[in-house]
């Protein structure tokens, strides 16, 4: 059974790599694990911090657990580099824990896509920095980042 296509498809250009990154950002900001998982191949391999897993079911389980602890999650992604079927992004997200402690997490991801535009490999390295609530920079309502909200470079991050 063939997989549905998820344009834009590789090989990527600067424009299509940025489009793919923004689509991923919007999906993650939906906080819908199933929606996010559909951008990945059924056997997609992940490394997220020190966790290694594969498959859409594992992605849904991981994201469900993640967003239960990372409250008021807001994410911005920015393309770092791209080539053929790969895109590297840097990102930052803000969230708080159940005790109300705020964090800004900074990271890098390397993505590899199949011919249908589905991500078959995702490797993420992430560092968490405690911040004060007053130092938050990602203050939009839940959902996609508004089009007029600055990206990472414009925010000096």
N, C-alpha and C positions, 0 to 999 in steps of 0.2 A: 504494500500500500504506500503510495507516494505521500510525502508530507506537503502541506500547504506552503505556499511561498509567503515570506514576510519581508516585502520590500522596505527599504532599498536592498538590493542584492549585491554581493561582491562581483567584480572588484570595486572597491570603494574609491570615491573621490573625496576631496575636502568637504564638499557640500553634502554628499550622501553619508559620510562618516559622522558629520555633525547632526544630520537628521536622525541617524540611528541612535546616537547618544541621547538626543532629546526625547526620542520615543521611549527609550529605556528609562530615562529620568521620570517621565510622566507616568509610566506604568508603575514604577516603584513608589512614587508619591501617591498612587491610588490606594496603597496598602492592601491590595487584593492579591494574595499569594497565587491564586489560580490564574488570574490574568497575567501576572508576571511569568509564571511557569510556561505559558504557551509561546513565549518568545524563544524558548530553548528546545533543542532536539529531545526526543523522548529519553535518550541515553546521555544527555549532557553531563559533562564532568565538571565539578566545582571544587575549588579550594577557597574557603572563606576564613581568613585568619588561620587558625589551626585545625579547622574542620575540613574533611575531605568526604565527598559523597557524589552520587550520580543519580540521574533520573528525575523526571518531573515530580513524582510523588515525594521524593526526598527534598526537592526544592520547596514544595508547598509546606511540608512539615517544618523545614528550617525557617522559612519566612514567617509562618504562623507563630513560631516560638520567638523569633527575633522581635516582631512588632508587638508582642504581648509585653515585652520588657522595655522596648525603646518607644516611649510614649511621646506623642506629638512630633513624630518623625517628619523631617523635611530635608530633602536631598537636592543637591545641584551637581551635575556631571559636566565635564568639559573634555573635549578630545585633546589628547596629548600628541598622538601620532597614529598613522594608519598605513597599511600596505596590503594590497590585494584583498585577502579574506580576513584580515586582522585589524583590530582597532584597540588602541591603548587610551584609557581615560584616567583623569584624576577626578576626584570627587570630594565633597564634604557634605556631611549631614549633621543636623542638630536634633537632639531629643532629650527627654529627661527620664529618670527612673521612677519607680513607685514612691520613693522618698522625696521626690521633687528636685533632685540634683540634676543640673543641666550639663550636657556634654556636646562638644563639637568633635566629630570623628572625621579624620582626614585619611584618604587612601588613594590607591592606584589599582586599576583593574586591567587585565589583558584579556581580550575577547578574541575567539576564533569562531568563524561562521561557516556553515555548510553552503552549498550552492543555492539553497532555497532561502537564505537569509536568516536561518535559525542559528542561535548560538550553540555550538557544540562543546565549547570549553570556556570557563570563566575562572580566572585566578585573581583573588583580591587580597591585598595587604592593607591593613587598617590600624590606625593609632587613635586612641581616644584622649581628648584633652578636656578636663573639667572647665566649665565656664560659669559665669554668673548669669542669671536670667536676663539681667539688664544688658549683657554683652551679646545676646542673640542677634543674628543678622537675617535669619530666614523666618520672616513673620507673616507669611500669607496663610489664608484659610486652607484647610486640608484639601488636597488634590494637586493638580499640576501647578507648577510655578507660573505665576502670571507672566505674560510676554514682556511686560515692562520692568520686571524685577531683574536687577543686575545678576550676572554670572559670577563665577569665582574670581576671574581676573579683575573685573570691575570692582569687586568687593575687597580686593587686596589679599585674597586668600590663596 
